[in-house]
Amino acid sequence: MLFATWVTALNILVFAALAAAVIYLFVLIVRVLKKYIGSKEMREEKQAAKRTLGESLKEHRTQRHMTQDFVAEALGVSRQTVSKWENGSADPSTTNLLALAKLYGVAAEELLRGIDRSEE
């Protein structure tokens, strides 16, 4: 009889521990979901901030009121090459990227800031 009482008490204790673990996991899942749902605005903002290298180059060029012809002549490349850089068909070489940064009066890192690497 005493053995049966201990087994019953042990079963109740194990059940209570399992129930507590399940409740704790449920609470953690709810917290994670709330945090994820709350971060939707941040994820959308980051996605909107992402851009391509071409968009960055075009933005810097137009801010300085330069034409593609002017940029091409300054770098010693064709206007079509500048156009390809800006529409994403081609990427400038490192040398040309540094020359573009100097021409636009910014650091090369500024041209690359916010670039979406997943598209490359």
C-alpha positions as YAML, in Angstrom:
chain: A
units: angstrom
residues:
- id: 1
  name: MET
  ca: [0.00, 0.00, 0.00]
- id: 2
  name: LEU
  ca: [2.83, 2.37, 0.89]
- id: 3
  name: PHE
  ca: [4.55, 1.58, -2.42]
- id: 4
  name: ALA
  ca: [1.38, 2.39, -4.38]
- id: 5
  name: THR
  ca: [1.12, 5.76, -2.59]
- id: 6
  name: TRP
  ca: [4.71, 6.62, -3.51]
- id: 7
  name: VAL
  ca: [4.15, 5.64, -7.14]
- id: 8
  name: THR
  ca: [1.00, 7.75, -7.30]
- id: 9
  name: ALA
  ca: [2.80, 10.72, -5.72]
- id: 10
  name: LEU
  ca: [5.69, 10.28, -8.15]
- id: 11
  name: ASN
  ca: [3.29, 10.13, -11.13]
- id: 12
  name: ILE
  ca: [1.60, 13.33, -9.98]
- id: 13
  name: LEU
  ca: [4.98, 15.03, -9.57]
- id: 14
  name: VAL
  ca: [6.15, 13.94, -13.05]
- id: 15
  name: PHE
  ca: [2.85, 15.07, -14.57]
- id: 16
  name: ALA
  ca: [3.14, 18.47, -12.85]
- id: 17
  name: ALA
  ca: [6.72, 18.88, -14.10]
- id: 18
  name: LEU
  ca: [5.69, 18.02, -17.66]
- id: 19
  name: ALA
  ca: [2.73, 20.38, -17.49]
- id: 20
  name: ALA
  ca: [4.98, 23.18, -16.22]
- id: 21
  name: ALA
  ca: [7.46, 22.53, -19.04]
- id: 22
  name: VAL
  ca: [4.71, 22.64, -21.67]
- id: 23
  name: ILE
  ca: [3.32, 25.89, -20.24]
- id: 24
  name: TYR
  ca: [6.82, 27.41, -20.15]
- id: 25
  name: LEU
  ca: [7.45, 26.45, -23.79]
- id: 26
  name: PHE
  ca: [4.08, 27.90, -24.77]
- id: 27
  name: VAL
  ca: [4.94, 31.19, -23.05]
- id: 28
  name: LEU
  ca: [8.31, 31.31, -24.85]
- id: 29
  name: ILE
  ca: [6.68, 30.66, -28.22]
- id: 30
  name: VAL
  ca: [4.12, 33.42, -27.62]
- id: 31
  name: ARG
  ca: [6.91, 35.86, -26.69]
- id: 32
  name: VAL
  ca: [8.89, 35.01, -29.82]
- id: 33
  name: LEU
  ca: [5.82, 35.40, -32.04]
- id: 34
  name: LYS
  ca: [4.98, 38.76, -30.47]
- id: 35
  name: LYS
  ca: [8.54, 39.96, -31.05]
- id: 36
  name: TYR
  ca: [8.51, 38.71, -34.65]
- id: 37
  name: ILE
  ca: [5.17, 40.35, -35.41]
- id: 38
  name: GLY
  ca: [6.38, 43.59, -33.81]
- id: 39
  name: SER
  ca: [9.50, 43.56, -35.97]
- id: 40
  name: LYS
  ca: [7.50, 43.62, -39.21]
- id: 41
  name: GLU
  ca: [7.88, 47.38, -39.51]
- id: 42
  name: MET
  ca: [11.63, 47.12, -39.01]
- id: 43
  name: ARG
  ca: [11.94, 44.35, -41.60]
- id: 44
  name: GLU
  ca: [9.94, 46.41, -44.11]
- id: 45
  name: GLU
  ca: [12.10, 49.46, -43.41]
- id: 46
  name: LYS
  ca: [15.29, 47.48, -43.96]
- id: 47
  name: GLN
  ca: [13.91, 46.02, -47.19]
- id: 48
  name: ALA
  ca: [13.03, 49.48, -48.45]
- id: 49
  name: ALA
  ca: [16.53, 50.72, -47.60]
- id: 50
  name: LYS
  ca: [18.16, 47.96, -49.62]
- id: 51
  name: ARG
  ca: [19.19, 48.96, -53.08]
- id: 52
  name: THR
  ca: [21.43, 47.86, -55.87]
- id: 53
  name: LEU
  ca: [24.85, 49.24, -56.68]
- id: 54
  name: GLY
  ca: [23.41, 50.71, -59.88]
- id: 55
  name: GLU
  ca: [20.74, 52.61, -57.97]
- id: 56
  name: SER
  ca: [23.42, 53.96, -55.64]
- id: 57
  name: LEU
  ca: [25.61, 55.08, -58.54]
- id: 58
  name: LYS
  ca: [22.71, 56.74, -60.32]
- id: 59
  name: GLU
  ca: [21.57, 58.49, -57.13]
- id: 60
  name: HIS
  ca: [25.03, 59.94, -56.51]
- id: 61
  name: ARG
  ca: [25.39, 61.01, -60.15]
- id: 62
  name: THR
  ca: [22.00, 62.74, -60.29]
- id: 63
  name: GLN
  ca: [22.53, 64.45, -56.92]
- id: 64
  name: ARG
  ca: [25.61, 66.09, -58.43]
- id: 65
  name: HIS
  ca: [23.75, 67.01, -61.64]
- id: 66
  name: MET
  ca: [26.13, 64.98, -63.81]
- id: 67
  name: THR
  ca: [25.20, 63.25, -67.04]
- id: 68
  name: GLN
  ca: [26.23, 59.74, -67.97]
- id: 69
  name: ASP
  ca: [28.28, 61.28, -70.79]
- id: 70
  name: PHE
  ca: [30.20, 63.46, -68.33]
- id: 71
  name: VAL
  ca: [30.90, 60.53, -66.00]
- id: 72
  name: ALA
  ca: [31.98, 58.35, -68.93]
- id: 73
  name: GLU
  ca: [34.36, 61.00, -70.25]
- id: 74
  name: ALA
  ca: [35.82, 61.65, -66.79]
- id: 75
  name: LEU
  ca: [36.52, 57.92, -66.28]
- id: 76
  name: GLY
  ca: [37.58, 57.15, -69.85]
- id: 77
  name: VAL
  ca: [34.76, 54.68, -70.53]
- id: 78
  name: SER
  ca: [31.75, 54.76, -72.84]
- id: 79
  name: ARG
  ca: [28.36, 56.16, -71.87]
- id: 80
  name: GLN
  ca: [26.92, 52.70, -72.46]
- id: 81
  name: THR
  ca: [29.28, 51.32, -69.81]
- id: 82
  name: VAL
  ca: [28.03, 53.86, -67.28]
- id: 83
  name: SER
  ca: [24.47, 52.97, -68.28]
- id: 84
  name: LYS
  ca: [25.18, 49.26, -67.72]
- id: 85
  name: TRP
  ca: [26.58, 50.02, -64.27]
- id: 86
  name: GLU
  ca: [23.47, 51.99, -63.35]
- id: 87
  name: ASN
  ca: [20.93, 49.47, -64.67]
- id: 88
  name: GLY
  ca: [22.75, 46.55, -63.06]
- id: 89
  name: SER
  ca: [23.83, 44.72, -66.23]
- id: 90
  name: ALA
  ca: [27.46, 45.11, -65.21]
- id: 91
  name: ASP
  ca: [29.46, 46.18, -62.18]
- id: 92
  name: PRO
  ca: [32.36, 48.62, -62.31]
- id: 93
  name: SER
  ca: [35.83, 47.31, -61.63]
- id: 94
  name: THR
  ca: [37.43, 48.22, -58.34]
- id: 95
  name: THR
  ca: [39.51, 50.88, -60.09]
- id: 96
  name: ASN
  ca: [36.42, 52.39, -61.69]
- id: 97
  name: LEU
  ca: [34.49, 52.20, -58.42]
- id: 98
  name: LEU
  ca: [37.24, 54.15, -56.67]
- id: 99
  name: ALA
  ca: [37.31, 56.67, -59.54]
- id: 100
  name: LEU
  ca: [33.52, 57.06, -59.28]
- id: 101
  name: ALA
  ca: [33.80, 57.67, -55.55]
- id: 102
  name: LYS
  ca: [36.45, 60.33, -56.13]
- id: 103
  name: LEU
  ca: [34.39, 61.94, -58.91]
- id: 104
  name: TYR
  ca: [31.28, 62.02, -56.70]
- id: 105
  name: GLY
  ca: [33.29, 63.27, -53.72]
- id: 106
  name: VAL
  ca: [32.41, 60.38, -51.42]
- id: 107
  name: ALA
  ca: [34.20, 57.40, -49.94]
- id: 108
  name: ALA
  ca: [33.91, 54.14, -51.86]
- id: 109
  name: GLU
  ca: [32.16, 52.68, -48.80]
- id: 110
  name: GLU
  ca: [29.44, 55.31, -49.23]
- id: 111
  name: LEU
  ca: [28.67, 53.97, -52.71]
- id: 112
  name: LEU
  ca: [28.36, 50.47, -51.29]
- id: 113
  name: ARG
  ca: [26.41, 51.35, -48.12]
- id: 114
  name: GLY
  ca: [22.96, 49.75, -48.02]
- id: 115
  name: ILE
  ca: [23.59, 47.55, -51.03]
- id: 116
  name: ASP
  ca: [21.48, 44.37, -51.15]
- id: 117
  name: ARG
  ca: [24.05, 41.58, -51.52]
- id: 118
  name: SER
  ca: [21.44, 38.82, -51.92]
- id: 119
  name: GLU
  ca: [20.73, 39.82, -55.53]
- id: 120
  name: GLU
  ca: [24.34, 39.29, -56.63]
...
